[in-house]
Amino acid sequence: MKLGMELEEMLGELHSVSKALGIKTNAKKTVVIIIRNRKAVPMVAVGKTLDCVQEYVYLGQVISFNRIPGRETTR
């Protein structure tokens, strides 16, 4: 759990600095990606619990640590 707490602290710092620069953090678009078969650790940012996912789409590309041949062409 120590790692989860450190990551949550880093997210809080990122949010604070972003806010100071006038950038808003959108909790609906912020996700935690699960690497390999690790257990999902609930993360909180901007007062919201973030979704834990195995893959997501970023700038039109599927981001995933599970290599699935042809995944991008079938979505």
PyMOL Python script that loads the backbone (N, CA, C, O; Angstrom):
from pymol import cmd

cmd.read_pdbstr("""\
ATOM      1  N   MET A   1       0.810  -1.203   0.000  1.00  0.00           N
ATOM      2  CA  MET A   1       0.000   0.000   0.000  1.00  0.00           C
ATOM      3  C   MET A   1       0.850   1.262   0.000  1.00  0.00           C
ATOM      4  O   MET A   1       0.357   2.338  -0.338  1.00  0.00           O
ATOM      5  N   LYS A   2       2.118   1.146   0.374  1.00  0.00           N
ATOM      6  CA  LYS A   2       2.983   2.321   0.406  1.00  0.00           C
ATOM      7  C   LYS A   2       3.074   2.963  -0.972  1.00  0.00           C
ATOM      8  O   LYS A   2       3.024   4.186  -1.100  1.00  0.00           O
ATOM      9  N   LEU A   3       3.207   2.130  -2.004  1.00  0.00           N
ATOM     10  CA  LEU A   3       3.301   2.646  -3.367  1.00  0.00           C
ATOM     11  C   LEU A   3       2.037   3.400  -3.747  1.00  0.00           C
ATOM     12  O   LEU A   3       2.113   4.469  -4.353  1.00  0.00           O
ATOM     13  N   GLY A   4       0.873   2.856  -3.397  1.00  0.00           N
ATOM     14  CA  GLY A   4      -0.387   3.518  -3.698  1.00  0.00           C
ATOM     15  C   GLY A   4      -0.480   4.878  -3.038  1.00  0.00           C
ATOM     16  O   GLY A   4      -0.976   5.832  -3.639  1.00  0.00           O
ATOM     17  N   MET A   5      -0.006   4.973  -1.808  1.00  0.00           N
ATOM     18  CA  MET A   5      -0.036   6.247  -1.090  1.00  0.00           C
ATOM     19  C   MET A   5       0.903   7.254  -1.740  1.00  0.00           C
ATOM     20  O   MET A   5       0.581   8.439  -1.835  1.00  0.00           O
ATOM     21  N   GLU A   6       2.074   6.780  -2.190  1.00  0.00           N
ATOM     22  CA  GLU A   6       3.029   7.661  -2.866  1.00  0.00           C
ATOM     23  C   GLU A   6       2.454   8.169  -4.187  1.00  0.00           C
ATOM     24  O   GLU A   6       2.596   9.344  -4.523  1.00  0.00           O
ATOM     25  N   LEU A   7       1.811   7.280  -4.925  1.00  0.00           N
ATOM     26  CA  LEU A   7       1.215   7.691  -6.196  1.00  0.00           C
ATOM     27  C   LEU A   7       0.088   8.702  -5.974  1.00  0.00           C
ATOM     28  O   LEU A   7      -0.053   9.664  -6.728  1.00  0.00           O
ATOM     29  N   GLU A   8      -0.709   8.471  -4.935  1.00  0.00           N
ATOM     30  CA  GLU A   8      -1.794   9.393  -4.621  1.00  0.00           C
ATOM     31  C   GLU A   8      -1.229  10.768  -4.241  1.00  0.00           C
ATOM     32  O   GLU A   8      -1.789  11.800  -4.611  1.00  0.00           O
ATOM     33  N   GLU A   9      -0.136  10.771  -3.511  1.00  0.00           N
ATOM     34  CA  GLU A   9       0.519  12.023  -3.133  1.00  0.00           C
ATOM     35  C   GLU A   9       1.029  12.751  -4.383  1.00  0.00           C
ATOM     36  O   GLU A   9       0.893  13.969  -4.498  1.00  0.00           O
ATOM     37  N   MET A  10       1.616  11.996  -5.315  1.00  0.00           N
ATOM     38  CA  MET A  10       2.102  12.589  -6.564  1.00  0.00           C
ATOM     39  C   MET A  10       0.948  13.165  -7.383  1.00  0.00           C
ATOM     40  O   MET A  10       1.074  14.238  -7.972  1.00  0.00           O
ATOM     41  N   LEU A  11      -0.179  12.446  -7.417  1.00  0.00           N
ATOM     42  CA  LEU A  11      -1.354  12.957  -8.135  1.00  0.00           C
ATOM     43  C   LEU A  11      -1.848  14.256  -7.511  1.00  0.00           C
ATOM     44  O   LEU A  11      -2.226  15.188  -8.220  1.00  0.00           O
ATOM     45  N   GLY A  12      -1.842  14.315  -6.180  1.00  0.00           N
ATOM     46  CA  GLY A  12      -2.255  15.527  -5.487  1.00  0.00           C
ATOM     47  C   GLY A  12      -1.345  16.699  -5.812  1.00  0.00           C
ATOM     48  O   GLY A  12      -1.812  17.820  -6.016  1.00  0.00           O
ATOM     49  N   GLU A  13      -0.037  16.435  -5.860  1.00  0.00           N
ATOM     50  CA  GLU A  13       0.923  17.484  -6.196  1.00  0.00           C
ATOM     51  C   GLU A  13       0.740  17.946  -7.643  1.00  0.00           C
ATOM     52  O   GLU A  13       0.794  19.142  -7.928  1.00  0.00           O
ATOM     53  N   LEU A  14       0.523  16.996  -8.549  1.00  0.00           N
ATOM     54  CA  LEU A  14       0.267  17.336  -9.947  1.00  0.00           C
ATOM     55  C   LEU A  14      -0.971  18.213 -10.066  1.00  0.00           C
ATOM     56  O   LEU A  14      -0.973  19.194 -10.810  1.00  0.00           O
ATOM     57  N   HIS A  15      -2.020  17.862  -9.336  1.00  0.00           N
ATOM     58  CA  HIS A  15      -3.257  18.649  -9.358  1.00  0.00           C
ATOM     59  C   HIS A  15      -3.009  20.064  -8.829  1.00  0.00           C
ATOM     60  O   HIS A  15      -3.492  21.036  -9.409  1.00  0.00           O
ATOM     61  N   SER A  16      -2.262  20.181  -7.738  1.00  0.00           N
ATOM     62  CA  SER A  16      -1.990  21.502  -7.147  1.00  0.00           C
ATOM     63  C   SER A  16      -1.214  22.396  -8.104  1.00  0.00           C
ATOM     64  O   SER A  16      -1.552  23.566  -8.283  1.00  0.00           O
ATOM     65  N   VAL A  17      -0.173  21.844  -8.718  1.00  0.00           N
ATOM     66  CA  VAL A  17       0.640  22.624  -9.655  1.00  0.00           C
ATOM     67  C   VAL A  17      -0.186  22.992 -10.888  1.00  0.00           C
ATOM     68  O   VAL A  17      -0.117  24.120 -11.375  1.00  0.00           O
ATOM     69  N   SER A  18      -0.970  22.031 -11.389  1.00  0.00           N
ATOM     70  CA  SER A  18      -1.819  22.307 -12.552  1.00  0.00           C
ATOM     71  C   SER A  18      -2.812  23.420 -12.248  1.00  0.00           C
ATOM     72  O   SER A  18      -3.016  24.321 -13.062  1.00  0.00           O
ATOM     73  N   LYS A  19      -3.426  23.353 -11.076  1.00  0.00           N
ATOM     74  CA  LYS A  19      -4.396  24.365 -10.664  1.00  0.00           C
ATOM     75  C   LYS A  19      -3.749  25.747 -10.586  1.00  0.00           C
ATOM     76  O   LYS A  19      -4.345  26.743 -10.996  1.00  0.00           O
ATOM     77  N   ALA A  20      -2.520  25.799 -10.053  1.00  0.00           N
ATOM     78  CA  ALA A  20      -1.797  27.065  -9.950  1.00  0.00           C
ATOM     79  C   ALA A  20      -1.509  27.661 -11.330  1.00  0.00           C
ATOM     80  O   ALA A  20      -1.408  28.878 -11.478  1.00  0.00           O
ATOM     81  N   LEU A  21      -1.377  26.792 -12.336  1.00  0.00           N
ATOM     82  CA  LEU A  21      -1.122  27.245 -13.706  1.00  0.00           C
ATOM     83  C   LEU A  21      -2.404  27.473 -14.499  1.00  0.00           C
ATOM     84  O   LEU A  21      -2.359  27.846 -15.672  1.00  0.00           O
ATOM     85  N   GLY A  22      -3.557  27.246 -13.848  1.00  0.00           N
ATOM     86  CA  GLY A  22      -4.838  27.453 -14.518  1.00  0.00           C
ATOM     87  C   GLY A  22      -5.312  26.259 -15.324  1.00  0.00           C
ATOM     88  O   GLY A  22      -6.193  26.398 -16.173  1.00  0.00           O
ATOM     89  N   ILE A  23      -4.744  25.085 -15.073  1.00  0.00           N
ATOM     90  CA  ILE A  23      -5.142  23.874 -15.794  1.00  0.00           C
ATOM     91  C   ILE A  23      -6.036  23.047 -14.878  1.00  0.00           C
ATOM     92  O   ILE A  23      -5.676  22.776 -13.733  1.00  0.00           O
ATOM     93  N   LYS A  24      -7.188  22.650 -15.378  1.00  0.00           N
ATOM     94  CA  LYS A  24      -8.120  21.852 -14.584  1.00  0.00           C
ATOM     95  C   LYS A  24      -7.871  20.369 -14.812  1.00  0.00           C
ATOM     96  O   LYS A  24      -7.601  19.943 -15.934  1.00  0.00           O
ATOM     97  N   THR A  25      -7.964  19.583 -13.743  1.00  0.00           N
ATOM     98  CA  THR A  25      -7.837  18.135 -13.824  1.00  0.00           C
ATOM     99  C   THR A  25      -9.232  17.555 -13.988  1.00  0.00           C
ATOM    100  O   THR A  25     -10.113  17.818 -13.170  1.00  0.00           O
ATOM    101  N   ASN A  26      -9.440  16.774 -15.031  1.00  0.00           N
ATOM    102  CA  ASN A  26     -10.736  16.156 -15.286  1.00  0.00           C
ATOM    103  C   ASN A  26     -10.701  14.724 -14.758  1.00  0.00           C
ATOM    104  O   ASN A  26     -10.128  13.835 -15.387  1.00  0.00           O
ATOM    105  N   ALA A  27     -11.320  14.510 -13.595  1.00  0.00           N
ATOM    106  CA  ALA A  27     -11.296  13.182 -12.974  1.00  0.00           C
ATOM    107  C   ALA A  27     -12.003  12.140 -13.830  1.00  0.00           C
ATOM    108  O   ALA A  27     -11.681  10.955 -13.740  1.00  0.00           O
ATOM    109  N   LYS A  28     -12.961  12.555 -14.660  1.00  0.00           N
ATOM    110  CA  LYS A  28     -13.663  11.603 -15.522  1.00  0.00           C
ATOM    111  C   LYS A  28     -12.749  11.051 -16.614  1.00  0.00           C
ATOM    112  O   LYS A  28     -12.965   9.944 -17.107  1.00  0.00           O
ATOM    113  N   LYS A  29     -11.728  11.822 -16.990  1.00  0.00           N
ATOM    114  CA  LYS A  29     -10.820  11.393 -18.048  1.00  0.00           C
ATOM    115  C   LYS A  29      -9.501  10.844 -17.499  1.00  0.00           C
ATOM    116  O   LYS A  29      -8.636  10.423 -18.268  1.00  0.00           O
ATOM    117  N   THR A  30      -9.346  10.848 -16.190  1.00  0.00           N
ATOM    118  CA  THR A  30      -8.118  10.371 -15.564  1.00  0.00           C
ATOM    119  C   THR A  30      -8.329   8.944 -15.082  1.00  0.00           C
ATOM    120  O   THR A  30      -9.267   8.668 -14.334  1.00  0.00           O
ATOM    121  N   VAL A  31      -7.454   8.035 -15.512  1.00  0.00           N
ATOM    122  CA  VAL A  31      -7.583   6.628 -15.144  1.00  0.00           C
ATOM    123  C   VAL A  31      -6.254   6.102 -14.620  1.00  0.00           C
ATOM    124  O   VAL A  31      -5.197   6.686 -14.860  1.00  0.00           O
ATOM    125  N   VAL A  32      -6.328   4.998 -13.905  1.00  0.00           N
ATOM    126  CA  VAL A  32      -5.138   4.282 -13.440  1.00  0.00           C
ATOM    127  C   VAL A  32      -5.068   3.007 -14.261  1.00  0.00           C
ATOM    128  O   VAL A  32      -6.017   2.223 -14.279  1.00  0.00           O
ATOM    129  N   ILE A  33      -3.941   2.796 -14.942  1.00  0.00           N
ATOM    130  CA  ILE A  33      -3.814   1.585 -15.748  1.00  0.00           C
ATOM    131  C   ILE A  33      -3.155   0.491 -14.909  1.00  0.00           C
ATOM    132  O   ILE A  33      -2.170   0.732 -14.211  1.00  0.00           O
ATOM    133  N   ILE A  34      -3.710  -0.700 -14.990  1.00  0.00           N
ATOM    134  CA  ILE A  34      -3.203  -1.852 -14.243  1.00  0.00           C
ATOM    135  C   ILE A  34      -2.146  -2.532 -15.093  1.00  0.00           C
ATOM    136  O   ILE A  34      -2.403  -2.916 -16.234  1.00  0.00           O
ATOM    137  N   ILE A  35      -0.960  -2.676 -14.531  1.00  0.00           N
ATOM    138  CA  ILE A  35       0.144  -3.291 -15.261  1.00  0.00           C
ATOM    139  C   ILE A  35       0.191  -4.776 -14.938  1.00  0.00           C
ATOM    140  O   ILE A  35       0.294  -5.180 -13.780  1.00  0.00           O
ATOM    141  N   ARG A  36       0.116  -5.561 -15.973  1.00  0.00           N
ATOM    142  CA  ARG A  36       0.144  -7.022 -15.890  1.00  0.00           C
ATOM    143  C   ARG A  36      -0.970  -7.534 -14.990  1.00  0.00           C
ATOM    144  O   ARG A  36      -2.110  -7.091 -15.126  1.00  0.00           O
ATOM    145  N   ASN A  37      -0.680  -8.440 -14.089  1.00  0.00           N
ATOM    146  CA  ASN A  37      -1.721  -9.060 -13.261  1.00  0.00           C
ATOM    147  C   ASN A  37      -1.746  -8.513 -11.843  1.00  0.00           C
ATOM    148  O   ASN A  37      -2.130  -9.225 -10.915  1.00  0.00           O
ATOM    149  N   ARG A  38      -1.349  -7.282 -11.663  1.00  0.00           N
ATOM    150  CA  ARG A  38      -1.331  -6.700 -10.324  1.00  0.00           C
ATOM    151  C   ARG A  38      -2.738  -6.341  -9.871  1.00  0.00           C
ATOM    152  O   ARG A  38      -3.628  -6.085 -10.682  1.00  0.00           O
ATOM    153  N   LYS A  39      -2.910  -6.329  -8.582  1.00  0.00           N
ATOM    154  CA  LYS A  39      -4.202  -5.987  -7.993  1.00  0.00           C
ATOM    155  C   LYS A  39      -4.422  -4.471  -8.098  1.00  0.00           C
ATOM    156  O   LYS A  39      -3.505  -3.684  -7.863  1.00  0.00           O
ATOM    157  N   ALA A  40      -5.630  -4.081  -8.447  1.00  0.00           N
ATOM    158  CA  ALA A  40      -5.965  -2.664  -8.561  1.00  0.00           C
ATOM    159  C   ALA A  40      -5.977  -2.019  -7.182  1.00  0.00           C
ATOM    160  O   ALA A  40      -6.579  -2.542  -6.244  1.00  0.00           O
ATOM    161  N   VAL A  41      -5.316  -0.894  -7.071  1.00  0.00           N
ATOM    162  CA  VAL A  41      -5.294  -0.126  -5.829  1.00  0.00           C
ATOM    163  C   VAL A  41      -6.127   1.130  -6.059  1.00  0.00           C
ATOM    164  O   VAL A  41      -5.797   1.933  -6.932  1.00  0.00           O
ATOM    165  N   PRO A  42      -7.198   1.315  -5.295  1.00  0.00           N
ATOM    166  CA  PRO A  42      -8.031   2.510  -5.495  1.00  0.00           C
ATOM    167  C   PRO A  42      -7.212   3.790  -5.309  1.00  0.00           C
ATOM    168  O   PRO A  42      -6.492   3.939  -4.322  1.00  0.00           O
ATOM    169  N   MET A  43      -7.332   4.699  -6.260  1.00  0.00           N
ATOM    170  CA  MET A  43      -6.631   5.981  -6.207  1.00  0.00           C
ATOM    171  C   MET A  43      -7.659   7.097  -6.163  1.00  0.00           C
ATOM    172  O   MET A  43      -8.708   7.016  -6.802  1.00  0.00           O
ATOM    173  N   VAL A  44      -7.353   8.132  -5.409  1.00  0.00           N
ATOM    174  CA  VAL A  44      -8.240   9.281  -5.313  1.00  0.00           C
ATOM    175  C   VAL A  44      -7.482  10.498  -5.815  1.00  0.00           C
ATOM    176  O   VAL A  44      -6.349  10.752  -5.407  1.00  0.00           O
ATOM    177  N   ALA A  45      -8.122  11.248  -6.709  1.00  0.00           N
ATOM    178  CA  ALA A  45      -7.570  12.508  -7.210  1.00  0.00           C
ATOM    179  C   ALA A  45      -8.728  13.470  -7.393  1.00  0.00           C
ATOM    180  O   ALA A  45      -9.801  13.079  -7.851  1.00  0.00           O
ATOM    181  N   VAL A  46      -8.518  14.707  -7.041  1.00  0.00           N
ATOM    182  CA  VAL A  46      -9.537  15.743  -7.178  1.00  0.00           C
ATOM    183  C   VAL A  46     -10.808  15.338  -6.430  1.00  0.00           C
ATOM    184  O   VAL A  46     -11.914  15.685  -6.845  1.00  0.00           O
ATOM    185  N   GLY A  47     -10.650  14.611  -5.338  1.00  0.00           N
ATOM    186  CA  GLY A  47     -11.790  14.200  -4.535  1.00  0.00           C
ATOM    187  C   GLY A  47     -12.626  13.079  -5.124  1.00  0.00           C
ATOM    188  O   GLY A  47     -13.703  12.777  -4.609  1.00  0.00           O
ATOM    189  N   LYS A  48     -12.148  12.454  -6.199  1.00  0.00           N
ATOM    190  CA  LYS A  48     -12.882  11.365  -6.858  1.00  0.00           C
ATOM    191  C   LYS A  48     -12.016  10.114  -6.909  1.00  0.00           C
ATOM    192  O   LYS A  48     -10.798  10.196  -7.069  1.00  0.00           O
ATOM    193  N   THR A  49     -12.658   8.948  -6.770  1.00  0.00           N
ATOM    194  CA  THR A  49     -11.939   7.685  -6.946  1.00  0.00           C
ATOM    195  C   THR A  49     -11.779   7.442  -8.440  1.00  0.00           C
ATOM    196  O   THR A  49     -12.758   7.461  -9.187  1.00  0.00           O
ATOM    197  N   LEU A  50     -10.546   7.213  -8.872  1.00  0.00           N
ATOM    198  CA  LEU A  50     -10.263   7.023 -10.294  1.00  0.00           C
ATOM    199  C   LEU A  50     -10.569   5.598 -10.723  1.00  0.00           C
ATOM    200  O   LEU A  50     -10.437   4.660  -9.937  1.00  0.00           O
ATOM    201  N   ASP A  51     -10.979   5.444 -11.975  1.00  0.00           N
ATOM    202  CA  ASP A  51     -11.227   4.118 -12.542  1.00  0.00           C
ATOM    203  C   ASP A  51      -9.900   3.399 -12.756  1.00  0.00           C
ATOM    204  O   ASP A  51      -8.920   4.009 -13.182  1.00  0.00           O
ATOM    205  N   CYS A  52      -9.872   2.096 -12.459  1.00  0.00           N
ATOM    206  CA  CYS A  52      -8.712   1.244 -12.739  1.00  0.00           C
ATOM    207  C   CYS A  52      -9.042   0.442 -13.991  1.00  0.00           C
ATOM    208  O   CYS A  52     -10.053  -0.259 -14.033  1.00  0.00           O
ATOM    209  N   VAL A  53      -8.192   0.541 -15.010  1.00  0.00           N
ATOM    210  CA  VAL A  53      -8.465  -0.108 -16.286  1.00  0.00           C
ATOM    211  C   VAL A  53      -7.246  -0.901 -16.751  1.00  0.00           C
ATOM    212  O   VAL A  53      -6.129  -0.668 -16.291  1.00  0.00           O
ATOM    213  N   GLN A  54      -7.476  -1.841 -17.671  1.00  0.00           N
ATOM    214  CA  GLN A  54      -6.365  -2.591 -18.258  1.00  0.00           C
ATOM    215  C   GLN A  54      -5.926  -1.986 -19.582  1.00  0.00           C
ATOM    216  O   GLN A  54      -4.826  -2.256 -20.063  1.00  0.00           O
ATOM    217  N   GLU A  55      -6.790  -1.168 -20.168  1.00  0.00           N
ATOM    218  CA  GLU A  55      -6.445  -0.452 -21.396  1.00  0.00           C
ATOM    219  C   GLU A  55      -7.345   0.761 -21.528  1.00  0.00           C
ATOM    220  O   GLU A  55      -8.421   0.821 -20.934  1.00  0.00           O
ATOM    221  N   TYR A  56      -6.889   1.728 -22.315  1.00  0.00           N
ATOM    222  CA  TYR A  56      -7.696   2.912 -22.584  1.00  0.00           C
ATOM    223  C   TYR A  56      -7.259   3.510 -23.915  1.00  0.00           C
ATOM    224  O   TYR A  56      -6.213   3.153 -24.455  1.00  0.00           O
ATOM    225  N   VAL A  57      -8.065   4.417 -24.430  1.00  0.00           N
ATOM    226  CA  VAL A  57      -7.751   5.065 -25.697  1.00  0.00           C
ATOM    227  C   VAL A  57      -7.231   6.468 -25.398  1.00  0.00           C
ATOM    228  O   VAL A  57      -7.898   7.251 -24.722  1.00  0.00           O
ATOM    229  N   TYR A  58      -6.043   6.780 -25.900  1.00  0.00           N
ATOM    230  CA  TYR A  58      -5.417   8.086 -25.715  1.00  0.00           C
ATOM    231  C   TYR A  58      -5.004   8.598 -27.085  1.00  0.00           C
ATOM    232  O   TYR A  58      -4.220   7.958 -27.785  1.00  0.00           O
ATOM    233  N   LEU A  59      -5.531   9.745 -27.461  1.00  0.00           N
ATOM    234  CA  LEU A  59      -5.255  10.347 -28.769  1.00  0.00           C
ATOM    235  C   LEU A  59      -5.482   9.349 -29.909  1.00  0.00           C
ATOM    236  O   LEU A  59      -4.716   9.304 -30.872  1.00  0.00           O
ATOM    237  N   GLY A  60      -6.537   8.557 -29.783  1.00  0.00           N
ATOM    238  CA  GLY A  60      -6.928   7.628 -30.833  1.00  0.00           C
ATOM    239  C   GLY A  60      -6.194   6.296 -30.829  1.00  0.00           C
ATOM    240  O   GLY A  60      -6.454   5.446 -31.680  1.00  0.00           O
ATOM    241  N   GLN A  61      -5.285   6.102 -29.885  1.00  0.00           N
ATOM    242  CA  GLN A  61      -4.511   4.866 -29.837  1.00  0.00           C
ATOM    243  C   GLN A  61      -4.851   4.085 -28.573  1.00  0.00           C
ATOM    244  O   GLN A  61      -5.057   4.675 -27.513  1.00  0.00           O
ATOM    245  N   VAL A  62      -4.912   2.762 -28.682  1.00  0.00           N
ATOM    246  CA  VAL A  62      -5.171   1.918 -27.520  1.00  0.00           C
ATOM    247  C   VAL A  62      -3.874   1.791 -26.724  1.00  0.00           C
ATOM    248  O   VAL A  62      -2.848   1.367 -27.256  1.00  0.00           O
ATOM    249  N   ILE A  63      -3.928   2.161 -25.446  1.00  0.00           N
ATOM    250  CA  ILE A  63      -2.790   2.033 -24.551  1.00  0.00           C
ATOM    251  C   ILE A  63      -3.063   0.832 -23.655  1.00  0.00           C
ATOM    252  O   ILE A  63      -4.079   0.791 -22.962  1.00  0.00           O
ATOM    253  N   SER A  64      -2.155  -0.153 -23.667  1.00  0.00           N
ATOM    254  CA  SER A  64      -2.350  -1.374 -22.895  1.00  0.00           C
ATOM    255  C   SER A  64      -1.004  -2.053 -22.691  1.00  0.00           C
ATOM    256  O   SER A  64      -0.112  -1.950 -23.532  1.00  0.00           O
ATOM    257  N   PHE A  65      -0.867  -2.744 -21.574  1.00  0.00           N
ATOM    258  CA  PHE A  65       0.340  -3.524 -21.341  1.00  0.00           C
ATOM    259  C   PHE A  65       0.141  -4.971 -21.752  1.00  0.00           C
ATOM    260  O   PHE A  65       1.083  -5.763 -21.709  1.00  0.00           O
ATOM    261  N   ASN A  66      -1.076  -5.327 -22.151  1.00  0.00           N
ATOM    262  CA  ASN A  66      -1.374  -6.662 -22.674  1.00  0.00           C
ATOM    263  C   ASN A  66      -1.317  -6.585 -24.189  1.00  0.00           C
ATOM    264  O   ASN A  66      -2.207  -6.012 -24.817  1.00  0.00           O
ATOM    265  N   ARG A  67      -0.305  -7.143 -24.764  1.00  0.00           N
ATOM    266  CA  ARG A  67      -0.154  -7.063 -26.222  1.00  0.00           C
ATOM    267  C   ARG A  67      -1.127  -8.023 -26.901  1.00  0.00           C
ATOM    268  O   ARG A  67      -1.019  -9.242 -26.766  1.00  0.00           O
ATOM    269  N   ILE A  68      -2.066  -7.454 -27.621  1.00  0.00           N
ATOM    270  CA  ILE A  68      -3.050  -8.241 -28.342  1.00  0.00           C
ATOM    271  C   ILE A  68      -2.936  -7.875 -29.822  1.00  0.00           C
ATOM    272  O   ILE A  68      -3.371  -6.797 -30.227  1.00  0.00           O
ATOM    273  N   PRO A  69      -2.359  -8.759 -30.627  1.00  0.00           N
ATOM    274  CA  PRO A  69      -2.201  -8.448 -32.049  1.00  0.00           C
ATOM    275  C   PRO A  69      -3.534  -8.099 -32.704  1.00  0.00           C
ATOM    276  O   PRO A  69      -4.532  -8.792 -32.505  1.00  0.00           O
ATOM    277  N   GLY A  70      -3.546  -7.031 -33.479  1.00  0.00           N
ATOM    278  CA  GLY A  70      -4.749  -6.635 -34.191  1.00  0.00           C
ATOM    279  C   GLY A  70      -5.766  -5.881 -33.343  1.00  0.00           C
ATOM    280  O   GLY A  70      -6.834  -5.527 -33.844  1.00  0.00           O
ATOM    281  N   ARG A  71      -5.464  -5.628 -32.079  1.00  0.00           N
ATOM    282  CA  ARG A  71      -6.419  -4.955 -31.186  1.00  0.00           C
ATOM    283  C   ARG A  71      -6.806  -3.581 -31.729  1.00  0.00           C
ATOM    284  O   ARG A  71      -7.978  -3.207 -31.687  1.00  0.00           O
ATOM    285  N   GLU A  72      -5.853  -2.846 -32.226  1.00  0.00           N
ATOM    286  CA  GLU A  72      -6.112  -1.501 -32.728  1.00  0.00           C
ATOM    287  C   GLU A  72      -7.022  -1.523 -33.955  1.00  0.00           C
ATOM    288  O   GLU A  72      -7.842  -0.621 -34.126  1.00  0.00           O
ATOM    289  N   THR A  73      -6.892  -2.526 -34.801  1.00  0.00           N
ATOM    290  CA  THR A  73      -7.687  -2.573 -36.025  1.00  0.00           C
ATOM    291  C   THR A  73      -9.108  -3.098 -35.796  1.00  0.00           C
ATOM    292  O   THR A  73      -9.976  -2.914 -36.650  1.00  0.00           O
ATOM    293  N   THR A  74      -9.354  -3.749 -34.656  1.00  0.00           N
ATOM    294  CA  THR A  74     -10.684  -4.294 -34.419  1.00  0.00           C
ATOM    295  C   THR A  74     -11.535  -3.446 -33.488  1.00  0.00           C
ATOM    296  O   THR A  74     -12.685  -3.795 -33.225  1.00  0.00           O
ATOM    297  N   ARG A  75     -11.007  -2.356 -32.989  1.00  0.00           N
ATOM    298  CA  ARG A  75     -11.810  -1.547 -32.052  1.00  0.00           C
ATOM    299  C   ARG A  75     -12.742  -0.619 -32.740  1.00  0.00           C
ATOM    300  O   ARG A  75     -13.476   0.119 -32.083  1.00  0.00           O
TER     301      ARG A  75
END
""", "prot")
cmd.dss("prot")
cmd.show_as("cartoon", "prot")
cmd.util.cbc("prot")
cmd.orient("prot")
